[in-house]
Amino acid sequence: MRSDPPAAVVAALRSAGCVFAEEEAALLTEAAADPAELARLVAERTAGTPLEYLLGWVAFRGRRIAVTPGVFVPRQRTGFLVEQAVAAAAGRDAVRVLDLCCGSGALGVCVTTELRAAGVAVDLVAADIDPVATACARANLAGLGAAVYTGDLFAPLPATLRGTVDLLLANTPYVPSGEIARLPPEARDHEPRVALDGGGDGLGVFRRVAAAAGDWLAPGGSLFVETGTAQTGPAVATLRAAGLDARAVSSDEHYATVVVGTAP
């Protein structure tokens, strides 16, 4: 359906608490093939299903990234991590990128396409523990020549990658386990817990990545991880304890903090 959204759809979404009711109504109206499908989509949205699952995609850094039910929906703030990784590759002719905990593969897609547009040759590899996520990532990365592996962190990766990764993107879960219940229902009830739950202090998965990152990074290669503001100090200390040169960068525009660990 390609028409202005019905006023009743806007009203229903607004009543359900959708902050951007008009925009969502327009997207759902466009996605629906007929009024019956639109009614179904609106019913699911007002019941709490994430908009991105209903559309089948999320807008991220100017691209439509496919997302399927059960896959973590990329947050706009994570675009700051992409910016940091792209900036770190400035002046290089070629880089190897590893998108760990890749989910939909959004970070790998954006870093690779943005670097290639700047004339940098990119070899991209992605991995996630969840087969639902890696199936989605394979679809998003199909045109980029990327290898996608399913398994726990570095475990499924070929040994030949050790010591060769220039940019390690790791969007690890960082919500403390005790705070999962307080997340918005869209995340808490629909997104995979494995992509949200970072353990007691939110840094459980991060610590595992930090401990092993040095084995996989090339000399001068960097690990990029998004964290919560309160986790920044402990995260930087963890990277330094793992033998990496660590720093944290924040963006008021993106409401995001990224910790960076660089190999000697």
Buried (B, 14 or more C-beta within 10 A) or exposed (E): BEEEBBEEBBEBBBEBEBEEBBBBBBBBBEBBEEEEEBBEBBEBBBEBBBBBBBBEBBEBBEBEBBBBBBBBBBBEBBBBBBBBBBEBBEEBEEBBBBBBBBBBBBBBBBBBBBBEEEEBEBBBBBBBBBEBBBBBBBBBBEEBEBBBBBEEBBEBBEEEBBBBBBBBBBBBBBBBBEEBEEEEEBBBEBBBEBBBBBBEBBBBBBBBBBBBBBEBBBEEBBBBBBBBEEBBEBBBEBBBEBBBEBBBBBBEEBEBBBBBBBBE
